[in-house]
Amino acid sequence: MKSLLDIDTLDLPSKEYDAVVVGSGAAGLFCAIRLSLVGLKVCVITKSTADAGSTSLAQGGIAAALPMEDSPDLHFSDTVKAGAGLVKTKMARILAEEGVKRIIDLIRMGVRFETDERGLLRFTREAAHSVARVIHYKDKTGEEIERALLQNYSGDLIENAQLKELIVKDNRCYGVIYEKDGKLRAIYAPVVAIATGGAAGLYLKNTNPPTSTGDGIAIALRYGAKLEDLEFVQFHPTAFCDDSDCFLISEAVRGEGAIIVDEHGRRFMGDYHHLWELAPRDVVTRAIETQRRITGGNIYLDFRPIEEKGIDVYERFPTITQKLKEKGLDPKKDLIPITPVAHYYIGGIAVDSFGRTTIKGLFAIGEASCTGVHGANRLASNSLLECIVFGDRAAYGMYRDWSYLRYSFAEVRVKYRRWAPKNSKTFSLEDVKETMWNNVGIVRSAKSLTKAIDRLSEIVNSDSDWIVRNSAILGLAIAISAMRREESRGGHFRSDFPYEREEFRKHSEFTLSDLERLI
């Protein structure tokens, strides 16, 4: 980005592939496996170890229209209802209809799901689903999917590689620049997929791994890719937090019968929604925060109704219950204090139904992308499904475009762009996270967003570490998008505009020119 970057000449060691995928979660690996199957030479690079991303932390399960009483039409309808008027119906149709086939693909790859005594898939219900359609493996479905995908991927894999820049010329992507062991390297490829995950890790309290700081989204923006719906962040209502960390307590716990109670032991969710604990996540999140203010005390999750149904919570939720035991809490006996935290990033890089961005040769999949399938509020357990459905479709799009782009592909000698600071101040990633949590969090207002914009602009222009400034760019874009949307919808709530407004029933966009005007 010429207005923000100085150019230093560097001769970078490089390799060439048919395709490069940045990210080793469900979306990136499923896409890479598909590309390898048609003979492309593929390289996956990942920020940490291959299994350290958000996919491995996914507890609840993956939604698909597999039960006898279900159908893709019903799954589509639930997805649209949860999305608060902003779901792209074409994308939701693709998700619901192709999702069943992709589940079969996962089973063929060796993914294990829970079954009953007859060997039939066992389903559970989560918030805003009209039927039980969520399949799972204990409470570590994501970990199981990650295991199987890694076993099935046979291409090159580079771990502990931090994506630094894209190689873009005349709105066409030719590869990536990454840093490993303190050294910069380049990979050239006719097609590139960003599968770097979301940005909930930009918030002080979150359920994401440390790697989820929106790197790929911010980098794509700096090179001209259009972003969409950045203001929509999903806060999960039930997490356990102490001074050391936060961890998710899956929605499947409520699906199995757990209830939410206040300081006085009163079950209150019926005051806010007719679906009680299984209301959409944004509703449950705000209800918990409201009830906390009313009672002036903690809010709790009560596991005991699950036991009353004859389900052993230790067996059904081994990961969650073990973590709670380590914190000195026994869910069979104790009420578990909970708090909403940042969980899933709905916005991202704008894509078509085959993962194409507005930069030729550049694709985006998974949480880094914005397919529009989630609208303003994601339906529970649709995220893993989105990864495999659109990871599969992106592979088709990449193979099709590679067939043509490879003939005009030549190694482009690049100069590494050093990002020149405008002031000598330095900030930490914690400064970004505190700013986002305090001012662009569950409840927002023009006043809080103005504070965030001022602070994040200062961090972007500072002499801070690269990852801090890159994270601040996306945080700034989120805050600006939230300021522009003068209504409350789904995962975006404005205290100064507390209702939906028909004139804002549209998708927001954020582009490089928007950023250049700000910085």
C-alpha positions in Angstrom: 0.0 0.0 0.0 2.0 2.9 -1.3 0.6 5.5 1.1 1.6 3.4 4.1 4.7 1.5 3.0 8.3 2.3 2.2 10.1 -0.1 -0.1 13.3 -1.9 0.8 15.0 -4.1 -1.9 15.5 -7.7 -0.7 16.4 -10.8 -2.5 14.2 -13.4 -1.0 14.7 -17.1 -1.2 11.7 -18.5 -2.9 9.9 -21.7 -4.1 7.2 -22.1 -6.7 3.9 -24.2 -6.4 0.7 -24.6 -8.3 -1.2 -23.3 -5.3 -0.5 -22.1 -1.8 -3.0 -22.2 1.1 -2.3 -20.0 4.1 -3.8 -21.7 7.2 -4.2 -25.3 8.4 -7.7 -25.4 9.8 -10.7 -27.2 8.4 -11.2 -24.9 5.5 -7.5 -24.7 4.4 -6.8 -28.4 4.7 -10.1 -29.5 3.0 -9.3 -27.2 0.1 -5.6 -28.3 -0.1 -6.7 -32.0 -0.1 -9.1 -31.4 -2.9 -6.4 -29.6 -5.0 -3.9 -32.4 -4.3 -6.3 -35.0 -5.6 -6.4 -33.3 -9.0 -2.7 -33.3 -9.3 -1.7 -29.8 -8.2 1.5 -29.2 -6.3 0.2 -27.6 -3.1 1.9 -26.0 -0.1 0.1 -25.2 3.2 1.8 -22.6 5.5 0.5 -22.0 9.0 1.3 -19.5 11.7 1.9 -22.0 14.5 1.8 -25.8 14.5 -0.6 -27.4 12.1 -3.2 -28.4 14.7 -3.1 -25.2 16.9 -5.8 -23.2 15.2 -9.5 -22.6 16.0 -10.7 -25.8 14.3 -9.1 -27.9 17.1 -10.9 -25.9 19.7 -14.4 -26.4 18.2 -16.4 -28.4 20.8 -20.0 -28.6 19.9 -20.2 -30.2 16.5 -21.1 -29.6 12.9 -24.7 -29.0 11.7 -26.1 -30.9 8.7 -29.6 -31.9 7.5 -29.1 -35.6 8.2 -31.9 -36.6 10.6 -35.1 -38.2 9.3 -37.2 -35.3 10.4 -34.8 -32.7 8.9 -34.2 -31.4 5.4 -31.9 -28.9 3.6 -34.9 -26.6 3.3 -35.4 -26.6 7.1 -31.7 -26.1 7.7 -31.7 -23.2 5.2 -34.7 -21.7 7.0 -33.1 -21.8 10.4 -29.9 -20.3 9.0 -31.8 -17.4 7.5 -33.8 -16.8 10.7 -30.7 -16.7 12.8 -29.0 -14.3 10.4 -31.2 -11.3 11.3 -32.1 -10.4 7.7 -28.6 -10.3 6.2 -28.1 -13.9 5.1 -27.2 -14.3 1.4 -29.8 -16.8 0.4 -27.8 -18.3 -2.5 -24.9 -19.1 -0.1 -27.2 -20.5 2.6 -28.8 -22.8 0.0 -25.3 -24.0 -1.0 -24.4 -24.6 2.6 -27.6 -26.6 3.5 -27.7 -28.7 0.3 -24.0 -29.5 -0.2 -23.4 -29.9 3.6 -24.8 -33.4 3.6 -22.4 -34.6 0.9 -19.4 -33.0 2.6 -20.3 -34.8 5.9 -20.1 -38.1 3.9 -16.7 -37.0 2.6 -15.5 -36.4 6.2 -16.6 -39.9 7.2 -14.8 -41.3 4.2 -11.7 -39.5 5.4 -12.0 -41.2 8.8 -13.7 -38.6 10.9 -15.4 -40.3 13.9 -18.9 -39.1 15.0 -20.9 -40.3 17.9 -23.4 -43.1 17.1 -26.2 -44.9 19.0 -26.4 -48.6 19.8 -27.7 -49.3 16.2 -24.7 -47.5 14.7 -26.8 -44.5 13.5 -25.4 -41.0 13.9 -26.3 -39.3 17.2 -27.7 -35.8 17.0 -27.9 -33.0 19.5 -29.7 -29.6 19.3 -28.2 -26.2 19.7 -29.5 -22.6 19.8 -31.9 -21.5 17.0 -32.1 -25.0 15.4 -35.6 -26.3 15.0 -34.5 -29.9 15.2 -31.5 -31.8 16.6 -29.1 -31.9 13.6 -25.7 -31.3 15.2 -23.3 -34.3 14.9 -20.3 -34.4 17.2 -17.5 -36.4 18.6 -17.7 -36.0 22.4 -17.0 -32.4 23.1 -14.0 -32.2 20.7 -15.5 -32.4 17.3 -13.0 -29.9 15.8 -10.0 -31.8 17.1 -11.3 -35.0 15.5 -11.9 -33.3 12.2 -8.4 -31.7 12.3 -6.8 -35.0 13.1 -8.4 -36.7 10.1 -7.7 -33.9 7.6 -4.1 -33.8 8.6 -3.8 -37.5 8.1 -5.4 -37.1 4.6 -3.2 -34.2 3.5 -0.1 -35.3 1.6 1.3 -32.0 0.2 4.0 -29.8 1.6 3.4 -28.2 5.0 5.4 -25.3 6.5 4.7 -24.7 10.2 5.5 -21.7 12.4 5.4 -19.5 9.3 3.9 -16.0 9.7 2.3 -14.5 6.7 3.7 -11.0 6.2 2.7 -9.8 2.7 1.0 -10.8 -0.5 2.8 -10.6 -3.8 0.3 -8.5 -5.8 0.8 -6.6 -9.1 -1.9 -4.9 -11.1 -4.6 -6.4 -8.9 -3.3 -9.9 -9.4 -1.9 -12.1 -6.7 1.3 -14.1 -7.5 2.1 -15.5 -4.1 3.0 -14.7 -0.5 5.9 -13.5 1.6 6.2 -15.2 5.0 8.6 -15.1 7.9 10.1 -18.3 9.5 12.9 -18.4 12.1 13.4 -14.7 11.7 14.0 -14.9 7.9 11.7 -13.8 5.1 10.9 -16.2 2.2 8.6 -16.0 -0.8 6.3 -18.6 -2.4 5.1 -18.0 -5.9 1.9 -19.6 -7.2 -0.8 -18.8 -9.7 -3.6 -19.2 -7.1 -3.5 -18.4 -3.3 -6.0 -19.1 -0.6 -6.2 -17.2 2.6 -7.6 -19.5 5.4 -6.0 -17.7 8.3 -9.1 -17.8 10.6 -11.0 -15.0 12.2 -10.4 -12.0 14.5 -12.1 -12.7 17.8 -8.6 -12.9 19.2 -8.5 -9.1 18.9 -10.6 -8.9 22.0 -9.3 -9.1 25.6 -11.7 -11.9 26.5 -12.1 -14.5 23.8 -12.3 -18.3 23.2 -9.8 -18.2 20.3 -6.2 -19.4 20.1 -3.5 -16.7 20.3 -3.1 -17.0 16.5 -6.6 -15.5 15.7 -5.7 -11.9 15.3 -7.1 -11.3 11.8 -3.7 -11.3 10.0 -4.9 -12.5 6.7 -8.0 -10.3 6.6 -5.9 -7.1 7.3 -3.2 -8.1 4.8 -5.8 -8.7 2.1 -7.3 -5.2 2.8 -3.9 -3.6 2.5 -3.5 -5.0 -1.0 -6.9 -3.9 -2.2 -9.3 -6.8 -1.4 -12.8 -5.7 -0.5 -14.0 -6.6 3.0 -17.6 -7.1 4.1 -19.7 -7.0 7.2 -16.8 -6.2 9.5 -19.0 -4.9 12.4 -20.5 -8.3 13.1 -18.7 -10.2 15.9 -20.4 -13.1 17.6 -19.9 -13.1 21.4 -20.5 -16.6 22.9 -22.7 -16.3 26.0 -21.2 -19.1 28.0 -17.5 -19.1 28.8 -15.6 -19.6 32.0 -13.0 -16.9 32.7 -10.5 -16.3 35.5 -7.4 -14.3 35.8 -5.4 -16.7 33.7 -7.6 -17.6 30.7 -11.0 -18.0 29.2 -12.4 -21.3 27.8 -15.6 -22.1 25.9 -18.4 -24.0 27.5 -20.1 -25.4 24.4 -23.7 -24.5 23.4 -24.2 -28.3 23.2 -24.2 -28.2 27.1 -27.4 -26.2 26.9 -28.7 -28.3 24.1 -28.5 -31.3 26.4 -30.5 -29.5 29.1 -28.2 -27.2 31.1 -29.9 -24.0 32.3 -28.8 -20.4 33.0 -29.6 -18.9 36.4 -28.8 -15.6 38.1 -27.2 -14.8 41.5 -30.5 -15.8 43.2 -30.8 -19.2 41.4 -33.6 -18.0 39.2 -33.8 -19.2 35.6 -34.4 -16.0 33.7 -34.0 -16.6 29.9 -37.7 -16.9 29.4 -38.0 -13.2 30.3 -36.0 -12.4 27.1 -36.9 -15.1 24.5 -39.4 -17.9 24.1 -36.6 -20.4 23.3 -35.1 -19.8 26.7 -31.4 -21.0 26.8 -31.6 -22.0 23.1 -32.4 -18.5 21.8 -29.9 -17.1 19.2 -26.5 -16.3 20.7 -26.8 -12.6 20.5 -30.0 -12.7 22.5 -28.5 -14.9 25.2 -25.4 -12.8 25.4 -27.3 -9.5 25.9 -29.7 -11.2 28.3 -26.9 -12.4 30.5 -25.3 -8.9 30.5 -28.7 -7.3 31.3 -29.5 -9.7 34.1 -26.0 -9.2 35.6 -26.7 -5.5 35.8 -30.1 -6.0 37.3 -29.0 -8.4 40.0 -25.6 -7.1 40.6 -24.1 -10.5 40.8 -22.8 -13.4 38.8 -24.6 -15.5 36.2 -24.2 -19.3 36.3 -24.6 -22.4 34.1 -26.3 -25.3 35.9 -25.3 -28.7 34.5 -27.4 -30.7 36.9 -30.6 -30.9 34.7 -28.4 -32.9 32.3 -27.7 -35.5 35.0 -31.4 -35.6 35.8 -32.0 -36.8 32.2 -29.6 -39.7 32.8 -26.7 -38.3 30.9 -23.3 -38.5 32.5 -21.7 -35.1 32.0 -18.2 -36.4 32.5 -18.7 -38.8 29.6 -20.6 -36.5 27.3 -18.4 -33.5 27.9 -15.0 -34.8 29.0 -12.9 -31.9 27.8 -15.1 -29.2 29.4 -15.6 -31.0 32.7 -11.9 -31.8 33.0 -11.0 -28.1 32.6 -13.6 -27.1 35.2 -12.2 -29.6 37.6 -8.8 -28.1 37.1 -10.4 -24.8 38.2 -11.8 -26.4 41.3 -15.4 -26.7 40.1 -17.4 -29.9 39.8 -20.3 -29.5 37.3 -22.2 -32.3 38.9 -22.4 -30.3 42.1 -21.5 -26.7 41.5 -23.0 -23.8 39.6 -20.5 -22.7 37.0 -19.9 -18.9 36.7 -20.1 -17.8 33.1 -19.5 -14.7 31.1 -20.0 -13.7 27.4 -16.7 -13.4 25.4 -15.7 -12.8 21.8 -16.0 -16.1 19.9 -16.5 -15.9 16.2 -15.8 -13.4 13.5 -18.7 -13.1 11.0 -17.2 -10.4 8.7 -14.1 -10.9 6.6 -12.8 -10.9 3.0 -15.7 -10.6 0.5 -15.9 -13.7 -1.8 -18.1 -15.2 -4.4 -19.6 -18.8 -4.1 -16.2 -20.3 -5.2 -14.1 -18.3 -2.8 -12.8 -15.7 -5.2 -11.9 -12.3 -3.8 -11.7 -9.0 -5.7 -8.0 -9.7 -6.4 -7.4 -12.1 -9.3 -5.8 -15.3 -8.2 -6.6 -14.7 -4.5 -9.2 -16.7 -2.7 -10.5 -16.7 0.9 -12.2 -19.5 2.9 -13.3 -20.3 6.4 -13.5 -17.6 9.1 -11.2 -15.3 7.2 -13.8 -15.0 4.4 -17.3 -13.4 4.4 -19.6 -15.7 2.3 -22.7 -14.0 3.7 -24.0 -17.4 4.9 -24.1 -16.2 8.5 -25.7 -12.9 7.9 -25.5 -10.8 11.1 -25.5 -13.7 13.5 -24.2 -17.2 12.9 -26.4 -20.2 13.5 -24.7 -22.6 15.9 -22.4 -25.2 14.4 -22.6 -23.8 10.9 -19.0 -22.7 11.0 -17.3 -26.0 10.6 -19.9 -26.8 7.9 -19.0 -23.6 6.1 -15.3 -24.5 6.2 -15.8 -27.8 4.4 -18.5 -26.8 2.0 -16.8 -23.6 0.8 -13.3 -25.1 1.2 -14.5 -27.7 -1.3 -15.9 -25.1 -3.6 -12.8 -22.9 -3.4 -10.8 -25.8 -4.6 -13.0 -26.0 -7.7 -12.6 -22.3 -8.2 -8.8 -22.4 -7.7 -8.4 -25.3 -10.1 -10.5 -23.7 -12.8 -8.6 -20.3 -12.5 -5.2 -22.1 -12.2 -5.9 -23.7 -15.6 -5.9 -20.3 -17.2 -3.7 -18.2 -14.9 -0.7 -20.6 -15.1 -0.2 -19.7 -18.7 0.3 -16.0 -17.9 2.2 -16.8 -14.7 5.9 -15.8 -14.3 7.9 -15.3 -11.2 7.5 -11.7 -10.3 10.6 -10.2 -8.6 9.3 -8.2 -5.7 10.6 -5.7 -3.2 9.7 -6.4 0.4 7.6 -3.5 1.7 8.7 -2.1 5.0 5.9 -0.3 6.8 7.1 3.1 7.8 5.8 4.5 11.1 4.6 8.0 11.5 5.4 8.4 15.2 7.9 6.9 17.6 5.4 5.5 20.1 5.1 1.7 20.7 2.1 -0.3 21.7 1.4 -4.0 22.5 -1.2 -6.4 21.3 -2.8 -6.1 24.7 -3.4 -2.4 23.9 -5.4 -3.3 20.8 -7.3 -6.0 22.7 -8.3 -3.7 25.6 -9.4 -1.0 23.2 -11.6 -3.5 21.2 -13.1 -5.1 24.4 -13.8 -1.8 26.1 -15.1 0.2 23.1 -16.1 -2.2 20.3 -17.5 -5.0 22.4 -20.9 -6.4 23.2 -22.5 -3.0 23.6 -21.3 -0.1 21.4 -22.1 3.6 21.0 -20.9 6.6 19.0 -18.9 7.7 22.1 -17.1 4.4 22.6 -16.5 3.9 18.9 -14.9 7.3 18.6 -12.5 6.5 21.4 -11.6 3.2 19.7 -11.0 4.9 16.3 -8.7 7.6 17.8 -6.7 5.0 19.8 -6.4 2.4 17.0 -5.4 5.1 14.5 -2.6 6.1 16.8 -1.5 2.4 17.1 -1.6 1.9 13.3 0.8 4.9 12.8 3.1 4.0 15.6 6.5 2.3 15.6 5.0 -0.9 17.2 5.7 -4.4 16.2 4.3 -5.5 12.8 1.6 -7.8 14.2 0.4 -5.1 16.5 -0.1 -2.5 13.7 -1.6 -5.1 11.4 -4.1 -6.1 14.1 -4.9 -2.4 14.7 -5.7 -1.9 11.0 -8.5 -4.5 11.2 -9.7 -3.3 14.6 -9.9 0.2 13.1 -11.9 -1.1 10.1 -14.3 -2.9 12.5 -14.8 0.2 14.6 -15.5 2.4 11.5 -17.9 -0.2 10.1 -19.7 -0.3 13.5 -19.9 3.5 13.6 -21.5 3.5 10.1 -24.2 1.0 11.0 -26.6 3.1 13.0 -28.8 0.3 14.2 -28.6 -2.9 16.2 -28.7 -6.2 14.3 -27.4 -9.6 15.2 -23.9 -9.5 16.6 -23.8 -5.7 16.4 -25.5 -3.8 19.2 -25.6 0.0 19.5 -27.0 1.5 22.8 -27.7 4.7 20.9 -29.5 2.9 18.1 -31.0 -0.1 19.9 -33.4 -1.3 17.1 -33.1 -2.7 13.6 -33.7 -0.1 10.9 -34.9 -1.1 7.5 -32.5 1.2 5.6 -29.6 -0.8 7.1 -30.8 -4.1 5.9 -27.8 -4.4 3.6 -24.2 -5.6 3.7 -21.5 -3.2 4.5 -18.2 -2.8 2.6 -14.8 -1.7 3.6 -12.1 -1.1 1.1 -8.5 0.1 0.8 -9.7 3.6 -0.2 -11.6 3.8 3.1 -8.4 2.9 5.0 -6.3 5.4 3.1 -8.7 8.2 4.0 -8.4 7.3 7.7 -4.6 6.9 7.9 
